[in-house]
Amino acid sequence: MAWLTASQALAALGVQPQTLYANVSRGRIQAKPDPQDPRRSLYKSEDVKRLAGRKAGRRTVANVAAEAIGWGDPVLPSSVSTIVDGRLWYRGKDAAELAATSTLEQIAALLWEAEHISLAPPAGTVPIPEQPLEAALITLARRAGTDLPAYGRSRAVLVVEATTIFGEVVSAMLGADRADASHVHTRLARVWTAPQAEDCIRRALVLLADHELNASTFAARVAASTGAPLAASMLAGLATLTGPLHGEAYLSVQALARTAQTSGADFAIRDLLAQGRAVPAFGHPLYPNGDLRAKALLAQFKPGDVYQEIGEMTQMLTGEYPNIDFALAAMTDAFDLPPSAPVILFAIARSVGWIAHIFEQQSMNQLIRPRARYTGPPLTMS
């Protein structure tokens, strides 16, 4: 049983209702409205079982640390962003509300705690690359090998360097010429010959700028904790983003859409569920009542028929809501953007968040160095 009623969850945990609700508010147990009675909630069975198991056994320091790595309690203090009550906040401001009017450059100023951020015109002409992600990785790798370490340098100097690096990453992915000094979302719409998508692109960039301690941000902070050059820490983040469980999760959504196009959404989704597989890009551990980033983006355009059917059928059969990966894939389809548009949007937008976290980590002057729980062959003492 994937979902439990309140009475079932309370019986499994052996706690009072207020303890159950506290675990939900802290993100330890995922909850959602009961489709049969929206006034009641259902609780994710595997989350309840995990907490019940922890309660039954003695929690060692090693166990607590191991649990914290996988959707656990925050492991680092941060003032950059947070998710509270199902909403994403950038330095105390609602990200969905910011997306209504802000540009990515304005979000960079907010997250970097700078007065104003604007990208200088490119120094020379940069051709539009065939592989934008590869071009960005190469650009960062070249700088990572020659730039100065971040430690011992003032915040003002690092902000100037960050603006330059960010501009180079954007130009590497989109191409540029000397006259190109417009906002990032305008440049994307022009490169993709999709002027009708410009406002949605702007909103997507803002909504993707940061997301607390996700995998790529954590990787960037680990690199930053060593004092590595700014470009090297960004490279760590971008390399992590390329995984299919992170920035390239949209590929599974596009594959599902192709199956649904030929076999029908009902068959495609039921086939996944019959195999015991989750529908990709639906549900999110931090948004039990639906990913508000996806809601904010999907409200700005009409998804194509296939994506509309996938959304309706999945919600009906699973009770789960689409997350941002689904919204990006649907937007790519609706505006006929390049198939890799979701990861390009992710990489450009999240660069802004990585930089903010790198600044924050650099200011702590503390190395991130977890310990391993050894599971290898027995140690042989001589």
C-alpha positions as CSV (number, residue, x, y, z in Angstrom):
1,M,0.0,0.0,0.0
2,A,1.6,3.2,-1.2
3,W,-0.4,5.6,1.0
4,L,-1.8,5.3,4.5
5,T,-4.7,7.0,6.3
6,A,-3.9,9.0,9.4
7,S,-5.1,6.2,11.7
8,Q,-2.9,3.7,9.9
9,A,0.1,6.0,10.1
10,L,-0.4,6.8,13.7
11,A,-0.7,3.1,14.5
12,A,2.5,2.3,12.7
13,L,4.5,5.1,14.3
14,G,2.9,4.8,17.8
15,V,2.8,8.6,18.2
16,Q,0.3,11.4,18.8
17,P,-1.3,13.2,15.9
18,Q,0.7,16.4,16.5
19,T,3.9,14.4,16.1
20,L,2.7,13.0,12.8
21,Y,1.9,16.6,11.6
22,A,5.3,17.8,12.7
23,N,7.0,15.1,10.7
24,V,5.0,16.2,7.6
25,S,5.8,19.9,8.1
26,R,9.5,19.0,8.4
27,G,9.4,17.0,5.1
28,R,10.1,13.7,6.8
29,I,6.7,12.2,5.7
30,Q,5.1,13.1,2.4
31,A,1.4,13.8,2.6
32,K,-1.3,14.6,0.1
33,P,-5.1,15.1,0.1
34,D,-7.3,12.0,0.0
35,P,-8.9,11.9,-3.5
36,Q,-12.0,10.5,-1.9
37,D,-12.2,13.2,0.8
38,P,-10.0,16.3,0.3
39,R,-10.6,17.3,3.9
40,R,-8.4,14.3,5.0
41,S,-4.8,13.5,4.2
42,L,-2.9,10.4,3.1
43,Y,0.6,9.6,4.2
44,K,3.3,7.9,2.2
45,S,3.8,4.4,3.4
46,E,7.6,4.1,2.8
47,D,8.2,7.4,4.8
48,V,6.1,6.1,7.7
49,K,7.9,2.7,7.7
50,R,11.3,4.4,7.6
51,L,10.5,6.6,10.6
52,A,8.9,3.6,12.4
53,G,12.1,1.6,11.9
54,R,14.2,4.4,13.3
55,K,12.0,4.6,16.3
56,A,12.2,0.9,16.9
57,G,16.0,0.7,16.8
58,R,18.7,2.6,18.5
59,R,19.9,5.5,16.3
60,T,23.7,5.6,16.2
61,V,25.5,8.7,15.1
62,A,26.5,6.9,11.9
63,N,22.8,6.0,11.1
64,V,21.7,9.6,11.7
65,A,24.4,10.9,9.4
66,A,23.6,8.4,6.7
67,E,19.9,9.2,6.8
68,A,20.6,12.9,6.5
69,I,22.1,12.5,3.1
70,G,18.9,11.1,1.5
71,W,16.2,13.8,1.7
72,G,17.0,14.2,5.4
73,D,17.3,17.1,7.7
74,P,19.4,20.0,6.3
75,V,23.1,19.4,6.6
76,L,24.3,22.9,6.0
77,P,23.0,26.3,7.2
78,S,22.0,28.6,4.3
79,S,20.2,31.9,3.8
80,V,20.0,31.5,0.0
81,S,16.7,29.6,-0.4
82,T,14.4,27.2,1.4
83,I,11.1,25.3,0.9
84,V,8.5,25.9,3.6
85,D,4.9,24.9,3.5
86,G,5.2,23.7,-0.1
87,R,6.6,27.0,-1.4
88,L,10.0,28.0,-2.6
89,W,11.6,31.2,-1.1
90,Y,14.6,33.1,-2.3
91,R,16.1,35.1,0.6
92,G,12.6,35.4,2.1
93,K,10.8,36.2,-1.1
94,D,8.3,33.9,-2.8
95,A,9.9,32.5,-5.9
96,A,6.6,32.0,-7.7
97,E,5.7,35.7,-7.1
98,L,9.1,36.8,-8.2
99,A,8.7,34.8,-11.5
100,A,5.7,37.0,-12.4
101,T,7.8,40.0,-13.1
102,S,11.5,39.5,-12.4
103,T,14.4,38.6,-14.8
104,L,17.1,36.1,-14.1
105,E,19.6,39.0,-13.8
106,Q,17.4,40.5,-11.0
107,I,17.3,37.2,-9.2
108,A,21.1,37.0,-9.5
109,A,21.4,40.4,-7.8
110,L,19.0,39.2,-5.0
111,L,20.8,35.9,-4.4
112,W,24.3,37.3,-4.7
113,E,23.4,40.2,-2.5
114,A,24.6,42.7,-5.1
115,E,23.0,46.0,-6.1
116,H,22.8,45.3,-9.8
117,I,23.8,42.5,-12.2
118,S,24.1,43.0,-15.9
119,L,26.1,40.9,-18.4
120,A,28.6,42.9,-20.4
121,P,28.5,42.5,-24.2
122,P,30.6,39.6,-25.4
123,A,34.2,40.4,-26.2
124,G,34.0,38.6,-29.5
125,T,31.7,36.5,-31.7
126,V,30.8,33.1,-30.3
127,P,29.1,30.6,-32.7
128,I,25.9,28.8,-31.6
129,P,27.2,25.4,-30.5
130,E,25.8,22.0,-31.6
131,Q,26.2,20.7,-28.0
132,P,25.4,23.6,-25.6
133,L,26.0,21.6,-22.4
134,E,29.4,20.4,-23.6
135,A,30.4,24.0,-24.6
136,A,29.5,25.2,-21.0
137,L,31.5,22.3,-19.4
138,I,34.6,23.1,-21.6
139,T,34.3,26.9,-20.8
140,L,34.3,26.2,-17.0
141,A,37.0,23.6,-17.2
142,R,39.4,26.0,-19.0
143,R,38.8,28.7,-16.4
144,A,39.0,26.2,-13.5
145,G,42.6,25.3,-14.5
146,T,43.9,28.9,-14.5
147,D,41.7,31.1,-12.2
148,L,42.7,32.1,-8.7
149,P,41.2,30.2,-5.7
150,A,38.2,31.9,-4.1
151,Y,39.7,32.1,-0.6
152,G,41.3,35.3,0.5
153,R,39.5,37.5,-2.1
154,S,36.8,40.0,-1.3
155,R,33.1,39.5,-2.0
156,A,33.1,42.5,-4.4
157,V,35.9,41.0,-6.5
158,L,34.2,37.6,-6.6
159,V,30.9,39.2,-7.7
160,V,32.7,40.8,-10.6
161,E,34.4,37.5,-11.5
162,A,31.1,35.6,-11.1
163,T,29.3,38.0,-13.5
164,T,32.1,37.5,-16.1
165,I,32.0,33.7,-15.7
166,F,28.2,33.6,-15.9
167,G,28.3,35.7,-19.1
168,E,30.8,33.3,-20.6
169,V,28.7,30.3,-19.8
170,V,25.6,31.9,-21.3
171,S,27.5,32.8,-24.5
172,A,29.1,29.4,-24.7
173,M,25.6,27.8,-24.6
174,L,23.8,30.3,-26.8
175,G,26.4,31.9,-29.0
176,A,26.9,35.7,-29.0
177,D,28.2,38.7,-30.9
178,R,29.5,42.1,-29.7
179,A,26.0,43.7,-30.0
180,D,24.4,41.0,-27.9
181,A,23.6,42.7,-24.5
182,S,20.0,41.8,-24.0
183,H,18.5,39.8,-21.1
184,V,19.2,36.1,-21.0
185,H,15.5,35.1,-21.6
186,T,15.4,37.4,-24.7
187,R,18.6,35.8,-26.1
188,L,17.2,32.3,-25.5
189,A,13.9,33.2,-27.3
190,R,15.9,34.6,-30.2
191,V,18.3,31.7,-30.5
192,W,15.4,29.3,-30.4
193,T,13.3,31.5,-32.8
194,A,10.5,31.3,-30.4
195,P,9.5,35.0,-29.5
196,Q,6.1,33.7,-28.3
197,A,7.9,31.7,-25.6
198,E,9.9,34.6,-24.3
199,D,7.8,35.3,-21.2
200,C,7.6,31.6,-20.3
201,I,11.3,31.3,-20.7
202,R,11.8,34.3,-18.3
203,R,9.5,32.7,-15.7
204,A,11.2,29.3,-16.0
205,L,14.6,30.8,-15.5
206,V,13.5,32.5,-12.3
207,L,11.8,29.4,-11.0
208,L,14.9,27.3,-11.6
209,A,17.5,29.7,-10.2
210,D,17.9,27.9,-6.9
211,H,16.4,25.0,-5.0
212,E,18.0,24.7,-1.6
213,L,20.6,21.9,-1.2
214,N,19.9,19.9,-4.3
215,A,22.5,17.5,-5.6
216,S,24.3,19.9,-7.9
217,T,24.3,22.7,-5.4
218,F,25.7,20.4,-2.7
219,A,28.4,19.4,-5.2
220,A,29.3,23.0,-5.9
221,R,29.4,23.8,-2.1
222,V,31.7,20.8,-1.5
223,A,34.1,22.1,-4.1
224,A,33.8,25.7,-2.8
225,S,34.6,24.5,0.7
226,T,38.1,23.5,-0.5
227,G,38.7,27.1,-1.6
228,A,38.6,26.0,-5.3
229,P,38.3,28.7,-8.0
230,L,34.8,29.9,-8.6
231,A,34.7,28.3,-12.1
232,A,35.8,24.9,-10.6
233,S,33.0,25.0,-8.1
234,M,30.5,25.8,-10.8
235,L,31.9,23.0,-12.9
236,A,31.2,20.6,-10.1
237,G,27.6,21.7,-10.0
238,L,27.2,21.5,-13.8
239,A,28.7,18.1,-14.0
240,T,26.3,16.9,-11.3
241,L,23.3,18.5,-13.2
242,T,23.9,16.2,-16.2
243,G,22.6,13.1,-14.4
244,P,19.2,11.6,-15.5
245,L,18.0,11.9,-11.9
246,H,18.6,15.6,-11.8
247,G,18.8,18.1,-14.7
248,E,18.2,15.5,-17.4
249,A,15.1,14.0,-15.8
250,Y,13.1,15.6,-18.6
251,L,14.3,12.9,-21.0
252,S,12.1,10.3,-19.2
253,V,9.1,12.6,-19.7
254,Q,9.8,13.0,-23.4
255,A,10.1,9.2,-23.7
256,L,6.8,8.8,-22.0
257,A,5.2,11.4,-24.3
258,R,6.5,9.5,-27.4
259,T,4.9,6.2,-26.0
260,A,1.7,8.0,-25.2
261,Q,1.6,9.5,-28.7
262,T,1.6,6.1,-30.3
263,S,-0.2,3.9,-27.7
264,G,-2.3,6.4,-25.8
265,A,-1.7,8.0,-22.4
266,D,-3.9,5.6,-20.5
267,F,-2.0,2.6,-21.8
268,A,1.5,4.2,-21.3
269,I,0.8,5.1,-17.7
270,R,-0.9,1.9,-16.7
271,D,1.9,-0.1,-18.3
272,L,4.4,1.8,-16.1
273,L,2.4,1.3,-13.0
274,A,1.9,-2.4,-13.8
275,Q,5.7,-2.8,-13.8
276,G,5.9,-1.2,-10.4
277,R,7.5,1.9,-11.8
278,A,6.6,5.5,-10.9
279,V,5.4,7.9,-13.6
280,P,8.4,10.2,-14.3
281,A,8.2,13.8,-13.2
282,F,5.2,13.4,-11.0
283,G,5.4,13.9,-7.3
284,H,8.2,15.6,-5.3
285,P,9.4,14.8,-1.8
286,L,9.5,18.5,-0.9
287,Y,6.1,19.4,-2.4
288,P,3.5,16.9,-1.1
289,N,0.6,19.0,-2.4
290,G,2.2,19.6,-5.8
291,D,5.3,21.4,-7.1
292,L,4.3,25.1,-7.1
293,R,7.1,25.8,-9.6
294,A,5.3,23.5,-12.1
295,K,1.9,25.1,-11.3
296,A,3.3,28.6,-11.9
297,L,4.8,27.6,-15.2
298,L,2.0,25.4,-16.6
299,A,-0.5,28.3,-15.9
300,Q,1.2,30.4,-18.6
301,F,0.6,28.2,-21.6
302,K,-1.6,25.4,-22.9
303,P,0.2,22.0,-23.0
304,G,-0.2,19.9,-26.1
305,D,-2.8,17.2,-26.2
306,V,-0.4,14.4,-25.2
307,Y,1.0,16.2,-22.2
308,Q,-2.5,17.3,-21.2
309,E,-3.6,13.6,-21.3
310,I,-0.6,12.4,-19.4
311,G,-1.2,15.0,-16.7
312,E,-4.9,14.1,-16.3
313,M,-4.4,10.3,-16.4
314,T,-1.5,10.3,-14.0
315,Q,-3.3,12.5,-11.4
316,M,-6.4,10.3,-11.7
317,L,-4.5,7.0,-11.4
318,T,-1.9,8.0,-8.8
319,G,-3.1,11.2,-7.1
320,E,0.4,12.7,-7.8
321,Y,0.9,16.1,-9.4
322,P,3.4,17.1,-12.1
323,N,6.7,18.6,-11.0
324,I,9.0,21.1,-12.7
325,D,10.6,18.5,-15.0
326,F,7.2,17.7,-16.5
327,A,6.4,21.5,-16.9
328,L,9.7,22.1,-18.7
329,A,9.1,19.1,-21.1
330,A,5.5,20.3,-21.7
331,M,6.7,23.9,-22.4
332,T,9.4,22.6,-24.8
333,D,6.7,20.7,-26.7
334,A,4.1,23.5,-26.7
335,F,6.5,26.1,-28.1
336,D,8.5,23.7,-30.4
337,L,11.8,24.5,-28.6
338,P,14.9,22.3,-29.1
339,P,14.5,18.9,-27.3
340,S,17.4,19.8,-25.0
341,A,15.8,23.1,-23.9
342,P,14.9,21.9,-20.4
343,V,18.5,21.1,-19.4
344,I,19.8,24.3,-21.1
345,L,17.3,26.3,-19.0
346,F,18.3,24.4,-15.9
347,A,22.0,24.9,-16.5
348,I,21.8,28.6,-17.1
349,A,19.4,29.4,-14.3
350,R,20.9,27.2,-11.7
351,S,24.3,28.7,-12.3
352,V,22.9,31.8,-10.5
353,G,22.1,29.7,-7.5
354,W,25.4,27.8,-7.5
355,I,27.2,31.1,-7.4
356,A,25.2,32.3,-4.4
357,H,25.9,29.1,-2.5
358,I,29.6,29.2,-3.4
359,F,29.8,32.7,-2.0
360,E,28.0,31.5,1.2
361,Q,30.2,28.4,1.6
362,Q,33.4,30.4,0.9
363,S,32.5,32.8,3.7
364,M,32.3,29.9,6.2
365,N,35.9,28.9,5.6
366,Q,35.1,25.4,6.6
367,L,35.8,22.1,4.7
368,I,32.9,19.8,4.0
369,R,34.4,16.4,4.8
370,P,31.9,13.5,5.7
371,R,33.1,10.2,7.0
372,A,32.4,6.8,5.3
373,R,30.7,3.9,7.0
374,Y,33.0,1.0,6.0
375,T,31.3,-2.1,4.5
376,G,34.2,-3.8,2.9
377,P,36.1,-7.0,3.9
378,P,37.1,-7.5,7.5
379,L,40.2,-5.7,8.5
380,T,43.2,-7.9,9.0
381,M,45.4,-6.9,11.9
382,S,49.1,-8.0,11.8
